[in-house]
Amino acid sequence: MNSMEIGAILEHLPHRYPLLLVDRVIDCTPGKSIIALKNVTINEPFFLGHFPHHPVMPGVLIIEALAQAAAILSFRTLDTKPDDKSVYYFVGIDEARFKRPVVPGDQLMLHVSIERNVRGIWKFAGEARVGETVAAEAKLMCTVRSL
């Protein structure tokens, strides 16, 4: 199973509306990389205040979308799914750059690859693209912890 529909995504992420930011997984190679999709629509709740006169997806939510794709990749790599006793945390965000505004109507392609996993701390390289243009990029560090 290289692609995933929303039902499988919901099994691999604890996030729900309005913070579920992955609509589809296009391709996932456990242990290596994932390409996921976020359809950006004017109906997103954050557009009410960011900015009503010129709607732009907040950069922190673009980074969050990359982290959610990374979480799916982690769980697929470990061949497990989160339960109500586990939380996927950010440990660090480095080299974040925002290069193009993301606006309603865009399809945000989330490209994430594993750089390493040491003692449960995962490091990823993430890039969010609209078409062929890079909208944002960052190095992400995440971990899964039990409550």
N, C-alpha and C positions, 0 to 999 in steps of 0.2 A: 504494500500500500504506500505509494509515493505521494499521492495527493490525498487531501482530506476535505470533506464537506463539513458544514457547520456542526452537525451532530457529533462527529469525531473530535472536532476542535473543542467543543464544550466538555468532552470527556478528558481532555488533556490540559485544560486551563480552568482555574477556579473563578476567573473573571466573568462577570455578567454585565448586562446593560446597566449604566451607560459607559462602563469602562472596558468592555470587550472590544478590542481593536483589531482583531484578525477575523476576516470574513471567509477566507478560503486558504488552504495550503495547496500551492501549485505543484511543488516537488519537495520531498524531504528524503535526504540520504542520512540515516542515523549514523552518528559518529563524525559527520562531515559538515553538512549544510542544509539550509531550508530556504525556500522561496515562498513567501506568503503574500496575500493580497488584502488590502484595506480599501474598500470603496468609500470615498469621502463624499458625503451628501450634505446639502444645506440643512437637513433635518438634525444634524448632530447638535446636541445640547450646548456645546461650548461655543458655537457660532452666535448664540444669543448675546454673548458679551465679549467676543474676541474676533473681530471687531464688527459691530452691527453694520457700519457703513462700508466696511471692506473686510469680509470674512476671511480669516486666515487660521489654519489649524495650528494650535500652539505647539511650539517645538518640543516641549516636554512630553506631549502626547505622541509625537512622532517617535521619540526615543522609547516611550512606553510600548508603542506598537512593535518596535524592534525587540524589546525585552520579552514581550509575549510570544513572538515568533521563536526567540531563543529558548523560552521555557518549553514550548512544544518540542523543539529539537532535543532539549535535554531529556525530557520524559521519553521521547521515542528512542533516544540513544540508550537509555537505561532500561527500556522495554517495561515501563511502569506508567502509572497514572497517578495524579495527585489525589489525596483523600482529604477529608475535613480536618485532619490532624497535621497537614503539611502546608507550609507557606513558601512561596518562591520569592526571595528577597533580592533587591539590588544590593551589591556590595560596593560597586564603584562604577563611575562613568568617566571615561577619559577621552580626550581628543574629539569632543563633540563639536561638529561644525554644521551650520545651517546655510545652505547654498541657494535655495529656491523656496519661495512660499508655496505651501500646499493649500489649495482652495477647493471649494465645492465643485464637484464634477471630476476631480482628479482620481485616478486609480494609483494608490500608493503601493508599489512593489517593495516588499521587505526582504532583503537579501542578508542572511546571517550565516556566518561560518564559525565553527569551533576553532579557537586557537590553542586552547589547552583546558584540562580539567585536573587540578591538583587538590587532593584532600577535600573534594566536594565543592571547591570554588571553581566555577566555570568562567573562562574568559572567551569572549566572542568579538568578532569584527562584524559590525552591522552597517548596512547602507540602505537607505530608503530612496527609491527612485520614482519619478513620474516620467513615464516613457523611458527614454535613454538618459535623461537628465538627473543627476544626483541632487536630491532635495536636502538630505541630511546624512551624516555618517557619525559613527562613534565606536569606541571600544567599550564593551559592557562586561561587568563582572557580576555574577549572580550565584546564589546558592539556594538549596532547598533545606528547610529546617522543620523539625517536628515541633508542634505546639505542646 
